[in-house]
Amino acid sequence: MKRKALVTTIALTIILGLAATLYRTPGVQDFVLKRAATAALSVAVEPFDGMRAVVCGSASPLGQSMDRAQACIAVVTPEHLFLIDVGARSPVRIAQARLPLARLNGVLLTHYHSDHIAALPDINLQSWVAGRTEALRVYGPTGIGRVVNGFNEAYALDRGYRSAHHGEDLLPPNIGPMEAVQTTSGVVWQDESMTVTTFKVEHDPIDPAMGYRFDYKGRSIVVSGDSNAVESLFTAAQNADVLFHDALARHSLDITVDALAAAGRSRVSQVVSDVHDYHADSRTLEAAAEEAGIAQLVLYHLVPTPANGLAETMFRRGLKDDTILANDLQVFDLPLNSDQIILR
């Protein structure tokens, strides 16, 4: 018996040694990479006849988690793709979700904090390379021209290099710069099947800060951006299927503030403490959502961002079981002619 085990061990050692040697040869490496790339690129995105929301960023700047990008929600139909805010690392999630950037209708910015706009140049470049056929329109309230023009100028040399390198037929220079579209409350985009409406929210001293509502063939999605729990938002979100609302866990944030102060970091403690008054306390949202007839409340832009299971459990303290804490790459499917909300 011992002899058999010894022979088996020796055989396995030889096989593993041969495999390790082969793995280092260029031919085997090329074969493995080609098979992996082919398999990855051949995975088709499941078609869906309805409206879909994809969480491409659920984090806030407070709290660190490499599992979460900063604020970004994608709204997708067979004919449309909109991105609401594009925070840091959101392009990674957008790529992982295989969103069809070549037909991106627009980026809708709720306001101009860095964690909502940082990835705008990356999205512009990626959709340009993917084959977008006209300038990327970026929608937002007062100040949108300054933001877009600033990014356009900062990346002007980059765009020129890319058109020169790849050719103007592939990357037309006139499509490279983004186009700013200033919005006010009301309908900001519409076609035969989709209506996008914007409304004011409360994120003082930012004024105006906006939220967005999407209505498509009887289904509806609302995204708050950063806001306190305010009547204007819940009026605009009346009877929506899904509301993505930013949320602050006061009990968790208070512990963070106290810990920073105890560590002698009084300046940072004060900055974190100041966040209390311009994000929605998580415990103020459920009753308002229920009164507004919202079918599913989803909390995102989580303050502080949960870094692990314990932090998520603490964030959920005082919340109902059916309130969802967003995680990156969650997909909410809203089939047509139905009131179903399918979470994947």
C-alpha positions in Angstrom: 0.0 0.0 0.0 2.8 2.4 0.9 4.7 1.5 -2.3 1.5 2.3 -4.4 1.1 5.7 -2.7 4.8 6.4 -3.3 4.5 5.5 -7.0 1.4 7.7 -7.3 3.2 10.6 -5.6 6.2 10.3 -7.9 4.0 10.1 -11.0 2.1 13.2 -9.9 5.3 15.1 -9.3 6.6 14.2 -12.7 3.3 15.2 -14.4 3.2 18.5 -12.5 6.8 19.2 -13.4 6.2 18.5 -17.1 3.1 20.8 -17.0 5.1 23.6 -15.4 7.8 23.2 -18.0 5.4 23.2 -20.9 3.5 26.2 -19.4 6.7 28.2 -19.7 7.1 27.5 -23.5 5.9 30.2 -25.9 3.8 27.8 -27.9 1.8 26.6 -24.9 1.4 30.2 -23.6 0.1 31.4 -26.9 -2.4 28.5 -27.1 -3.7 29.1 -23.6 -4.1 32.8 -24.1 -5.8 32.4 -27.5 -8.3 29.9 -26.0 -9.0 32.1 -23.0 -9.4 35.3 -25.2 -11.7 33.5 -27.6 -13.8 32.1 -24.8 -14.1 35.5 -23.1 -15.0 37.4 -26.2 -17.5 34.9 -27.5 -19.7 35.2 -24.4 -22.8 36.9 -25.6 -24.8 39.4 -23.5 -28.2 37.9 -22.9 -30.8 39.9 -24.9 -33.6 41.4 -22.8 -36.9 42.8 -24.1 -37.6 45.4 -21.4 -35.7 48.0 -19.3 -32.6 47.0 -17.3 -30.6 48.9 -14.7 -27.0 47.9 -14.0 -25.1 49.0 -11.0 -21.7 50.2 -12.3 -20.7 51.9 -9.1 -22.2 51.7 -5.6 -19.5 53.4 -3.5 -19.1 56.9 -2.1 -15.7 58.5 -1.4 -16.0 57.6 2.3 -14.7 54.1 3.0 -12.5 52.0 0.7 -13.5 48.9 -1.1 -11.8 47.6 -4.3 -15.0 45.6 -4.9 -16.9 48.8 -5.6 -16.6 51.6 -8.1 -17.9 55.1 -7.4 -21.3 56.3 -8.4 -22.7 55.0 -11.7 -26.0 53.5 -12.8 -26.6 52.3 -16.4 -30.1 52.2 -17.8 -30.4 49.9 -20.8 -33.1 48.9 -23.3 -32.9 47.2 -26.7 -32.7 50.7 -28.2 -31.1 52.8 -25.5 -28.1 53.1 -23.2 -27.7 55.9 -20.6 -25.2 56.3 -17.9 -26.1 58.3 -14.8 -22.9 59.7 -13.3 -19.5 58.1 -14.0 -17.4 57.9 -10.9 -13.9 56.5 -10.5 -13.5 52.8 -11.6 -16.9 52.7 -13.2 -15.4 52.1 -16.7 -14.1 48.7 -15.3 -17.7 47.7 -14.3 -19.1 49.0 -17.6 -16.6 46.8 -19.5 -17.4 43.8 -17.2 -21.1 44.3 -17.8 -20.4 44.4 -21.6 -22.6 47.4 -22.1 -23.0 48.5 -25.7 -21.0 51.8 -25.6 -21.1 52.2 -29.3 -24.8 53.2 -29.0 -24.4 55.3 -25.8 -27.2 57.9 -26.0 -25.7 60.1 -23.3 -24.2 60.6 -19.9 -26.5 62.3 -17.4 -24.7 64.0 -14.5 -26.5 64.7 -11.3 -23.9 67.2 -10.1 -20.2 67.9 -10.3 -18.5 66.3 -7.3 -15.4 64.5 -8.4 -16.8 61.0 -7.5 -19.6 61.5 -10.1 -17.6 62.8 -13.0 -14.0 61.4 -12.7 -14.4 58.8 -15.4 -16.0 61.0 -18.0 -12.9 61.2 -20.3 -12.6 57.4 -20.2 -16.2 56.8 -21.1 -15.8 59.3 -24.0 -12.7 57.5 -25.3 -14.1 54.0 -24.9 -17.4 54.8 -26.6 -15.4 56.6 -29.4 -13.2 53.6 -29.9 -16.3 51.3 -29.8 -17.7 53.0 -32.8 -20.0 55.8 -31.5 -21.1 57.7 -34.6 -21.6 61.2 -33.1 -20.3 63.4 -30.4 -21.1 62.1 -26.9 -23.7 64.3 -25.3 -23.2 65.0 -21.6 -26.3 66.3 -19.8 -26.3 68.2 -16.5 -27.5 71.3 -14.7 -25.8 74.8 -14.6 -22.1 74.4 -15.0 -22.1 71.5 -17.4 -20.4 73.6 -20.1 -17.5 74.4 -17.8 -17.0 70.8 -16.9 -17.3 69.4 -20.4 -15.2 72.1 -22.0 -12.5 71.6 -19.3 -12.3 67.9 -20.0 -12.3 68.5 -23.7 -9.4 70.9 -23.4 -7.5 68.6 -21.0 -7.7 65.7 -23.4 -7.4 67.6 -26.7 -3.8 66.4 -27.3 -4.7 62.8 -26.4 -7.5 62.8 -29.0 -5.2 64.3 -31.6 -2.6 61.6 -31.0 -5.2 58.8 -31.3 -6.7 60.1 -34.6 -3.2 60.5 -36.0 -2.1 57.1 -35.0 -5.2 55.1 -35.9 -6.5 57.2 -38.8 -9.3 59.7 -39.1 -11.6 57.1 -40.7 -11.4 54.9 -37.6 -11.4 57.7 -35.0 -13.0 60.8 -36.7 -11.6 64.0 -34.9 -15.0 65.7 -35.0 -16.6 62.9 -32.8 -13.9 63.0 -30.2 -14.9 66.2 -28.2 -18.0 65.8 -25.9 -21.0 68.1 -26.3 -22.5 69.7 -23.2 -26.3 69.9 -22.9 -27.5 72.0 -20.0 -30.7 70.8 -18.4 -33.5 72.2 -16.2 -36.4 70.5 -14.5 -38.6 68.6 -17.0 -38.1 66.3 -20.0 -34.5 66.3 -21.2 -34.6 63.4 -23.7 -37.4 61.7 -25.5 -38.2 59.4 -28.4 -41.1 57.1 -29.3 -40.5 54.7 -26.4 -38.3 56.4 -23.8 -38.8 59.6 -21.8 -36.1 61.0 -19.5 -37.1 63.6 -17.0 -34.9 65.5 -14.5 -35.9 67.2 -11.2 -34.2 69.1 -8.4 -32.9 67.4 -5.3 -31.3 68.7 -2.2 -27.5 68.6 -1.9 -26.6 72.0 -0.5 -24.4 74.0 -1.1 -24.7 72.5 -4.6 -27.5 74.1 -6.4 -28.9 72.8 -8.5 -28.3 69.1 -8.0 -30.6 66.9 -10.1 -32.1 63.4 -10.2 -33.4 61.5 -13.2 -36.4 59.4 -14.1 -36.6 57.0 -17.0 -40.0 55.8 -18.4 -40.0 53.1 -21.0 -43.1 51.3 -22.2 -44.8 51.3 -18.9 -41.7 50.6 -16.7 -39.8 53.2 -14.7 -36.4 53.7 -13.0 -35.4 56.7 -10.9 -31.9 57.7 -9.8 -31.5 60.3 -7.0 -27.9 61.3 -7.3 -26.7 62.7 -4.0 -29.7 64.1 -2.0 -31.3 64.3 1.3 -34.8 62.6 1.5 -36.9 65.4 0.0 -40.4 65.7 -1.2 -39.4 66.9 -4.7 -37.7 63.6 -5.3 -40.5 61.3 -4.1 -43.0 63.3 -6.1 -41.0 62.8 -9.2 -40.5 59.1 -8.3 -44.2 58.5 -7.8 -45.2 54.8 -8.6 -41.7 54.1 -10.0 -40.7 50.4 -10.3 -37.2 51.0 -8.9 -35.6 53.9 -7.0 -31.9 54.1 -6.6 -31.3 56.5 -3.7 -28.0 57.5 -2.1 -27.9 56.6 1.6 -25.9 57.3 4.7 -25.7 55.0 7.7 -25.5 57.5 10.5 -24.5 55.0 13.2 -21.6 53.7 11.2 -20.5 57.2 10.2 -20.5 58.4 13.8 -18.2 55.6 14.8 -15.8 56.6 12.0 -15.9 60.3 13.1 -15.1 59.4 16.7 -12.3 57.0 15.7 -10.7 59.7 13.5 -10.9 62.3 16.4 -9.5 59.8 18.9 -6.6 59.2 16.5 -5.8 62.9 16.4 -7.0 63.4 12.9 -9.4 66.2 13.8 -9.3 67.8 10.4 -10.5 64.7 8.6 -12.9 64.0 11.4 -14.5 67.3 10.8 -14.7 66.7 7.0 -16.4 63.4 7.5 -18.8 64.8 10.1 -19.9 67.5 7.6 -21.2 64.8 5.3 -24.2 64.2 7.7 -26.2 67.1 6.4 -26.3 66.5 2.7 -26.9 62.8 2.2 -30.1 60.9 3.1 -30.1 59.0 6.4 -30.8 55.4 5.4 -33.6 55.2 7.9 -35.6 58.2 6.4 -36.1 56.6 3.0 -38.3 53.5 3.4 -41.5 55.3 4.7 -41.2 57.9 2.0 -40.7 55.3 -0.7 -43.7 53.3 0.4 -45.9 56.4 0.5 -44.8 57.3 -3.0 -45.8 53.8 -4.3 -42.2 52.8 -5.2 -42.0 49.1 -5.8 -38.3 48.6 -5.0 -36.0 50.8 -3.0 -32.3 50.3 -3.7 -29.6 52.1 -1.7 -26.4 53.1 -3.5 -23.6 55.6 -3.1 -23.3 54.1 0.3 -21.8 56.4 3.0 -19.6 55.0 4.5 -18.9 52.4 1.8 -19.1 48.9 3.4 -15.8 47.2 3.1 -16.9 43.7 4.4 -19.8 41.7 5.6 -19.8 43.1 9.1 -19.9 46.7 7.7 -22.8 45.7 5.4 -24.7 44.2 8.3 -24.2 47.4 10.3 -25.4 49.5 7.3 -28.6 47.4 7.2 -29.3 48.1 10.8 -32.9 49.4 11.1 -33.8 48.6 7.5 -36.4 46.2 6.2 -35.4 43.0 4.6 -36.8 44.0 1.2 -34.7 47.1 1.0 -31.7 46.3 -1.2 -28.1 47.5 -0.6 -26.6 47.9 -4.1 -23.5 46.0 -5.1 -21.5 46.5 -8.2 -22.7 44.6 -11.3 -26.2 43.9 -9.8 -28.7 43.8 -12.7 -32.4 44.8 -12.2 -34.5 43.6 -15.1 -38.0 45.1 -15.7 -39.9 42.9 -18.2 -42.6 44.6 -20.4 -46.3 44.0 -19.7 -45.4 43.0 -16.1 -44.8 44.4 -12.7 -41.9 41.9 -12.1 -38.5 43.1 -10.9 -35.8 40.5 -11.5 -32.6 40.9 -9.6 -29.5 39.1 -11.0 
